[in-house]
Amino acid sequence: MSFLIWVTLFFSMGSSNSGALEGRSPYCFNGFCITLIEEEITAEAGLCVVIPCSFTTGYGFIPKHLVWYKCEPFQQRCSDSDMIFHTNENNRKIQTGFIGRVSLIEPDMNRRICSIVINDLNESDSGSYQLRVNGLRFVSMDGFTFSPRATVSIKGLTQKPTVLVPPLTEGQQTTLTCTAPGVCSGSAPTITWMWRGAGRNDSHITGNTTEILTALTKRHTSTLTFNTSAEHHGTEVTCKVSFPGNMTTEETVTLNVTYVKKPAITGITAVSEGDALNLTCSVESFPPSAITWTKLGCNVTLPKETKIIVQNDTGAVTLVISMVKAEHLGQYICTAKHLHRTLSTHAEITVKSVLVQPHEPNTSLPWTVAGLQGKR
């Protein structure tokens, strides 16, 4: 059970020290042996850290209590003023800042497991940690302080919350879920949601939810529920997690909403022969729609003079006939295919005929006066 907790906690902290003490050699002196991780154990502020530890004792020694200290590396031995944990809960020498933050992973002393978890970390928790075992040796009170120490380094909080966004479809209610980093058993973080864009007034936020995974691990989540609309597309939503000690982290997601609006046609629908016809069909949708033009009564084909201009970046398709003729009049249909939906609209084009004036012959007669030529 304790090994599973180690693995869970180490992965939750992103530590590279998972695998705990497997394959490591103990350090022994006078029959007392301890196995610790020699490498520096790293964790992040606001989360938690596990110090894996196992021990054995000398002949005739019965362990009763475990005591952990944190002191400077140059100190040969930590003192009582450095105490951060004691299995005797009535002990009053524990440093105030560590009370309630340190737990023994395996309370059964017979298993000789001395691993602890420290919650609500801050960078000042970095340092050297030393173990002492108190007990009875042949009925007399005795104790032993192990020389090897565990080195812990606490860095600033870099892990981000996880925001789960399900597929979003216009007109449907949806729920976003934010999970705080880490699965620590310390103080519950505060989770808040922030909108950047439309839709904030229509949302509902639940309070923080804590899921107990094991005796020493918990998962903290919050949900944001709202009715999805096209206006939510492109909106940024941020989940902010605040841990004790003013440690905060956040994650921002951009909402992609599946939606489609009715096609709209723009352009002049009454043209004269010889003019140019420009009709643009625009469809606002996500993902983009497939837009096509057809002409009613032409076997779903367009006149051969028609040019189609596709504007992929704007979701529009333009129909162009540079020299309109009388036969180009009629109903032009724009159809948008979007996933499993098909929408259409049309424009009725009228063509005004242009009458050509007949050419008048020149009826003037030439005349000559005194050598001058002219016309009358």
Rosetta blueprint (number, residue, H / E / L):
1 M L
2 S H
3 F H
4 L H
5 I H
6 W H
7 V H
8 T H
9 L H
10 F H
11 F H
12 S H
13 M H
14 G L
15 S L
16 S L
17 N L
18 S L
19 G L
20 A L
21 L L
22 E L
23 G L
24 R L
25 S L
26 P L
27 Y E
28 C E
29 F E
30 N L
31 G L
32 F E
33 C E
34 I E
35 T E
36 L E
37 I L
38 E L
39 E L
40 E L
41 I E
42 T E
43 A E
44 E E
45 A L
46 G L
47 L L
48 C L
49 V E
50 V E
51 I E
52 P L
53 C E
54 S E
55 F E
56 T E
57 T L
58 G L
59 Y L
60 G L
61 F E
62 I E
63 P E
64 K E
65 H E
66 L E
67 V E
68 W E
69 Y E
70 K E
71 C E
72 E L
73 P L
74 F L
75 Q L
76 Q L
77 R L
78 C L
79 S L
80 D H
81 S H
82 D H
83 M E
84 I E
85 F E
86 H E
87 T L
88 N L
89 E L
90 N L
91 N L
92 R L
93 K L
94 I L
95 Q L
96 T H
97 G H
98 F H
99 I L
100 G L
101 R L
102 V E
103 S E
104 L E
105 I L
106 E L
107 P L
108 D L
109 M H
110 N H
111 R H
112 R L
113 I E
114 C L
115 S L
116 I E
117 V E
118 I E
119 N L
120 D L
121 L L
122 N L
123 E H
124 S H
125 D H
126 S L
127 G E
128 S E
129 Y E
130 Q E
131 L E
132 R E
133 V E
134 N E
135 G E
136 L E
137 R E
138 F L
139 V L
140 S E
141 M E
142 D E
143 G E
144 F E
145 T E
146 F L
147 S L
148 P L
149 R L
150 A E
151 T E
152 V E
153 S E
154 I E
155 K E
156 G L
157 L L
158 T L
159 Q L
160 K L
161 P L
162 T E
163 V E
164 L E
165 V L
166 P L
167 P L
168 L E
169 T E
170 E L
171 G L
172 Q L
173 Q E
174 T E
175 T E
176 L E
177 T E
178 C E
179 T E
180 A L
181 P L
182 G L
183 V L
184 C L
185 S L
186 G L
187 S L
188 A L
189 P L
190 T E
191 I E
192 T E
193 W E
194 M E
195 W E
196 R E
197 G L
198 A L
199 G L
200 R H
201 N H
202 D H
203 S E
204 H E
205 I E
206 T L
207 G L
208 N L
209 T E
210 T E
211 E E
212 I E
213 L E
214 T E
215 A L
216 L L
217 T E
218 K E
219 R E
220 H E
221 T E
222 S E
223 T E
224 L E
225 T E
226 F E
227 N E
228 T L
229 S L
230 A H
231 E H
232 H H
233 H L
234 G L
235 T L
236 E E
237 V E
238 T E
239 C E
240 K E
241 V E
242 S E
243 F E
244 P L
245 G L
246 N L
247 M E
248 T E
249 T E
250 E E
251 E E
252 T E
253 V E
254 T E
255 L L
256 N L
257 V E
258 T E
259 Y E
260 V E
261 K L
262 K L
263 P L
264 A E
265 I E
266 T E
267 G L
268 I L
269 T L
270 A E
271 V E
272 S E
273 E L
274 G L
275 D L
276 A L
277 L E
278 N E
279 L E
280 T E
281 C E
282 S E
283 V L
284 E L
285 S E
286 F E
287 P L
288 P L
289 S L
290 A E
291 I E
292 T E
293 W E
294 T E
295 K E
296 L L
297 G L
298 C L
299 N L
300 V L
301 T L
302 L L
303 P L
304 K L
305 E L
306 T L
307 K E
308 I E
309 I E
310 V E
311 Q E
312 N L
313 D L
314 T L
315 G L
316 A E
317 V E
318 T E
319 L E
320 V E
321 I E
322 S L
323 M L
324 V L
325 K L
326 A H
327 E H
328 H H
329 L L
330 G E
331 Q E
332 Y E
333 I E
334 C E
335 T E
336 A E
337 K E
338 H E
339 L L
340 H L
341 R E
342 T E
343 L E
344 S E
345 T E
346 H E
347 A E
348 E E
349 I E
350 T E
351 V E
352 K E
353 S L
354 V L
355 L L
356 V L
357 Q L
358 P L
359 H L
360 E L
361 P L
362 N L
363 T L
364 S L
365 L L
366 P E
367 W E
368 T E
369 V E
370 A L
371 G L
372 L E
373 Q E
374 G E
375 K E
376 R L
